[in-house]
Amino acid sequence: MPDITILGEAQLRSLVPLDLDAVGQIERAFLSLATEPVVMPPVLNLALHGRHGEVDVKTAYIPRFDSFAIKVSPGFFGNAALGLPSLNGLMLVLSAHTGLTEAVLLDNGYLTAVRTAAAGAVAARWLARPDARRVAIIGAGEQARLQLQALMLVRRVEHVAVWARDAERAAIYAADVEQRFDVRCSVASSVPEALDQADIAVTTTPSRVPLIHAHDLHRGLHITAMGSDADYKTELEPSVFDAVRYVCDRLQQVRTSGELAHAIRAGVLPADATFPELGEIIAGRAQGRTGPDDITACDLTGTGAQDTAIAVLALERARAAGAGMIFHNDMTR
């Protein structure tokens, strides 16, 4: 039986930093969704409302890879009060030829965080104005930090405004941004104030009520909404759909668990409403932004294709570096 590579979070952080290579890997995963016969089943979502938690299981087979990943991603949003991270999890990497386990990536959610932030950068690269300089970040958690870091790989950011329900966390975030990136970061007292001068807005929350409304929008704005990855989460009020050019990561998925799902349930859009996917825009099969005055919004619910892509990158780099613990699988029948 083939050996199994086991990698921990510290090793994976070293092997797969959030850089342009990671962004490129995720961009190609979006492209694969539009151009290859990718096999990607619906997300399995286990919601534990009484525990303020959830578990997502995502997977996808991308034909150009010799491996595929199955990702188990718990998110328990009361963990901060316990001094624990909200997100954790692991990925299993299996051979696409034999189905045998090739690696166990004990990343505690790190690879998910990287691929999610990289997806935000891809969305901005293809949908935000090339001259976008001012950014609004909604939320002050891990993704609020990583989304900005990824965005700065594809746009020259000169000013950041942050809003969070917890003003103290927002102030800490602003200080961290100014120290780390040498970019001015102000704390907004409301979401509309944060968006007022923004060229790009990124929503990074597990909110269950809309945070952005149609009257908050202005010409030229791009919104990346990445918090609504379950049917009970929402960051965009359904009226926003009347004002924006809407793009999603996977149409079938956002109809049940993204911002589109809420607009459909509100009666703003029909159940069979069709919109372009980000991969189709990358492939040149659909149009995103048509001019500087367009208002664009990209709904990112996270796909199994992204998980397979980042896991394959991690395993490739681990093998090249001789990293990880090798488990000799001597299973016999």
C-alpha positions in Angstrom: 0.0 0.0 0.0 1.3 3.5 -0.7 2.7 5.6 2.1 0.6 8.4 3.5 2.0 11.8 4.1 0.8 13.5 7.3 1.3 17.3 7.6 0.5 19.6 10.5 -0.6 23.3 10.4 2.9 24.7 11.1 4.3 22.8 8.1 1.4 23.8 5.9 1.8 27.4 6.8 5.4 27.3 5.6 4.6 25.3 2.5 1.6 27.3 1.3 1.7 31.0 2.2 -0.9 33.4 0.9 0.9 34.6 -2.1 0.4 35.1 -5.9 1.1 31.4 -6.5 -1.8 30.5 -4.2 -4.0 33.1 -5.9 -3.1 31.6 -9.3 -3.9 28.1 -8.1 -7.3 29.1 -7.0 -7.9 31.2 -10.2 -7.2 28.1 -12.2 -9.6 26.1 -10.1 -12.4 28.6 -11.0 -11.3 28.3 -14.7 -11.6 24.5 -14.4 -15.2 24.8 -13.2 -16.0 26.5 -16.5 -13.8 24.5 -18.9 -13.4 21.0 -17.5 -15.8 18.2 -16.6 -15.3 18.8 -12.9 -17.2 16.5 -10.5 -18.4 18.5 -7.5 -21.3 17.3 -5.4 -23.4 19.7 -3.3 -21.9 20.8 0.0 -22.8 18.7 3.1 -23.7 21.2 5.8 -24.4 20.1 9.4 -25.8 23.1 11.3 -25.7 22.9 15.1 -27.7 26.1 15.9 -27.8 25.4 19.6 -24.0 25.3 19.6 -23.5 28.3 17.3 -21.6 25.9 15.1 -21.6 24.2 11.7 -19.6 21.6 9.8 -19.2 21.7 6.0 -17.9 18.8 4.0 -16.6 19.7 0.5 -14.9 17.8 -2.3 -14.3 17.9 -6.0 -12.6 15.9 -8.7 -10.7 18.1 -11.2 -9.5 16.0 -14.2 -6.2 17.7 -14.7 -5.1 16.6 -11.1 -4.0 13.1 -10.2 -5.4 13.6 -6.7 -8.6 15.1 -5.1 -9.4 16.3 -1.6 -12.2 15.8 0.9 -12.4 18.7 3.3 -14.1 18.7 6.7 -14.5 22.2 8.0 -16.1 23.0 11.4 -16.9 26.5 12.3 -18.0 27.2 15.9 -18.5 30.9 16.3 -18.6 31.0 20.1 -15.1 29.8 20.3 -13.5 33.2 20.7 -15.0 33.5 24.2 -13.1 30.3 25.0 -9.9 31.5 23.6 -10.2 29.0 20.7 -10.2 29.6 16.9 -13.6 29.7 15.3 -12.5 27.6 12.3 -10.6 24.3 12.2 -10.7 21.1 10.3 -8.6 18.9 8.0 -8.3 17.6 4.4 -7.8 14.1 3.1 -6.0 13.8 -0.2 -6.8 10.7 -2.2 -5.5 9.3 -5.5 -7.9 10.0 -8.4 -6.7 6.7 -10.0 -7.0 4.3 -7.1 -8.9 6.1 -4.4 -6.2 5.3 -1.9 -5.3 7.9 0.8 -2.2 9.9 -0.1 -2.1 12.5 2.6 -3.8 13.8 5.7 -3.5 17.6 6.0 -4.1 18.5 9.6 -4.3 22.2 8.8 -6.9 23.3 11.4 -8.6 25.3 8.7 -5.5 27.1 7.5 -5.7 25.9 3.9 -9.4 26.8 3.8 -8.5 30.3 5.1 -5.9 30.7 2.4 -8.0 29.5 -0.5 -10.9 31.6 0.7 -8.8 34.7 0.8 -7.2 33.8 -2.6 -10.7 33.5 -4.1 -11.4 37.1 -2.9 -8.3 38.3 -4.7 -9.4 36.5 -7.9 -12.8 38.1 -7.7 -11.2 41.6 -7.3 -8.7 40.9 -10.1 -11.5 40.2 -12.5 -14.3 42.5 -11.3 -12.9 45.5 -9.4 -11.8 48.6 -11.3 -8.1 48.4 -12.1 -7.6 51.8 -10.4 -9.3 50.7 -7.2 -7.4 52.0 -4.2 -9.8 52.4 -1.2 -11.1 49.3 0.6 -13.9 48.7 3.1 -13.6 45.6 5.2 -16.8 44.5 7.0 -15.8 42.3 9.9 -12.6 42.2 12.0 -11.8 38.4 12.2 -9.3 36.2 10.5 -10.8 36.5 7.0 -11.0 40.3 7.4 -7.2 40.2 7.7 -6.5 37.6 5.1 -8.9 39.1 2.5 -7.1 42.4 2.8 -3.7 40.7 2.5 -4.8 38.8 -0.6 -6.4 41.9 -2.1 -3.2 43.8 -1.8 -1.5 41.2 -4.1 -3.8 42.3 -7.0 -4.6 46.0 -6.2 -2.5 48.9 -4.8 -4.5 49.7 -1.6 -4.0 53.2 -0.2 -6.7 53.4 2.4 -8.8 50.9 4.4 -12.0 51.5 6.4 -13.1 48.8 8.8 -16.5 48.2 10.5 -17.3 45.4 13.0 -20.1 45.0 15.5 -17.4 45.0 18.2 -15.8 48.4 18.0 -12.9 47.3 20.1 -12.0 44.5 17.7 -12.3 47.0 14.8 -9.9 49.3 16.5 -7.4 46.5 17.0 -7.8 45.5 13.4 -7.1 49.0 12.2 -3.9 49.3 14.3 -2.8 45.9 13.0 -3.3 47.0 9.4 -1.4 50.2 9.8 1.5 48.5 11.5 1.7 45.5 9.2 1.0 47.1 5.8 1.8 50.8 6.4 -1.6 51.7 5.0 -4.0 54.1 6.7 -6.9 52.3 8.3 -9.9 54.1 9.8 -12.7 52.7 12.0 -16.2 53.3 10.6 -19.1 53.7 12.9 -21.5 52.0 10.4 -21.5 49.9 7.3 -22.6 52.8 5.1 -19.8 55.0 6.5 -17.3 52.3 5.7 -18.6 51.9 2.1 -19.0 55.7 1.5 -15.6 56.2 -0.3 -14.7 52.6 -1.0 -13.8 51.2 -4.4 -13.8 47.6 -3.1 -15.8 46.3 -0.2 -15.3 42.8 1.3 -17.8 41.3 3.7 -16.3 38.7 6.0 -19.0 37.9 8.6 -21.3 35.1 9.6 -24.2 37.6 9.8 -27.8 36.4 9.8 -29.2 39.8 8.8 -28.3 41.9 5.7 -25.4 44.3 6.2 -25.3 46.1 2.8 -28.4 47.6 1.3 -29.1 49.1 -2.1 -28.9 52.6 -0.8 -25.4 52.0 0.4 -24.1 51.5 -3.1 -22.4 53.9 -5.4 -21.0 53.8 -9.0 -17.8 51.9 -9.5 -18.0 49.9 -6.3 -17.1 46.2 -6.3 -18.3 44.0 -3.4 -16.9 40.6 -2.6 -19.4 38.8 -0.3 -17.8 35.7 1.2 -19.6 35.2 4.5 -22.9 33.7 3.3 -21.9 30.0 2.9 -25.0 28.5 4.5 -28.7 29.1 4.0 -29.1 31.0 7.3 -26.3 33.5 6.6 -26.6 36.7 4.6 -24.7 39.9 4.1 -26.5 41.5 1.1 -30.1 42.7 1.3 -32.0 41.3 -1.7 -32.7 44.8 -3.1 -28.9 44.9 -3.9 -29.6 42.6 -6.9 -31.5 45.3 -8.7 -28.4 47.6 -8.6 -25.4 45.3 -9.3 -23.9 43.0 -11.9 -23.9 39.8 -9.9 -21.4 37.0 -10.2 -21.0 33.9 -8.2 -18.6 31.0 -7.7 -21.1 28.2 -8.4 -24.6 29.0 -9.5 -26.1 25.7 -8.2 -24.5 26.3 -4.8 -25.5 30.0 -4.3 -29.1 29.2 -5.2 -29.3 27.2 -1.9 -26.7 28.7 0.4 -25.5 32.0 -1.0 -26.8 35.6 -1.3 -28.8 34.5 -4.3 -30.8 32.0 -2.1 -32.1 34.9 0.1 -33.1 37.0 -2.9 -35.0 34.0 -4.3 -36.8 33.4 -1.0 -37.6 37.1 -0.8 -39.3 36.9 -4.2 -36.9 39.4 -5.7 -35.7 36.8 -8.2 -37.1 33.6 -9.7 -35.8 30.3 -8.5 -34.3 29.7 -12.0 -32.5 33.0 -12.2 -29.2 32.6 -14.1 -26.0 34.6 -13.5 -22.4 34.2 -14.7 -19.9 32.3 -12.6 -16.5 33.7 -11.9 -14.8 30.9 -13.9 -16.9 31.8 -17.0 -15.6 35.3 -16.8 -12.0 34.1 -16.5 -12.6 31.8 -19.5 -14.0 34.7 -21.5 -17.4 33.0 -21.8 -19.3 35.7 -19.8 -18.9 39.4 -19.1 -18.2 40.9 -15.7 -17.5 44.6 -15.3 -18.2 46.5 -18.5 -17.0 49.9 -17.4 -15.8 52.1 -14.5 -19.4 53.0 -13.4 -20.6 49.4 -13.0 -21.4 48.1 -9.5 -20.3 44.5 -9.3 -20.8 41.9 -6.6 -19.2 38.5 -6.3 -20.9 35.9 -4.1 -18.3 33.4 -2.8 -19.7 30.4 -1.0 -16.5 28.4 -1.3 -16.2 25.3 -3.5 -14.8 21.9 -3.3 -12.7 22.7 -6.4 -10.9 25.3 -4.4 -10.2 22.8 -1.7 -8.8 20.2 -4.1 -6.7 22.8 -5.8 -5.1 24.1 -2.6 -4.6 20.6 -1.2 -2.9 19.4 -4.4 -0.6 22.4 -4.2 0.3 21.6 -0.6 1.0 17.9 -1.3 3.1 18.8 -4.3 5.2 21.2 -2.3 5.5 18.8 0.6 6.8 16.0 -1.6 9.3 18.4 -3.3 10.6 19.5 0.1 10.5 16.0 1.7 8.3 17.5 4.4 5.8 15.7 6.6 5.6 12.5 8.6 5.4 9.4 6.5 2.9 6.7 7.7 3.8 3.4 6.2 0.4 1.8 5.4 0.9 -1.9 5.7 -2.8 -2.7 5.6 -3.4 -6.3 4.4 -6.6 -7.9 3.3 
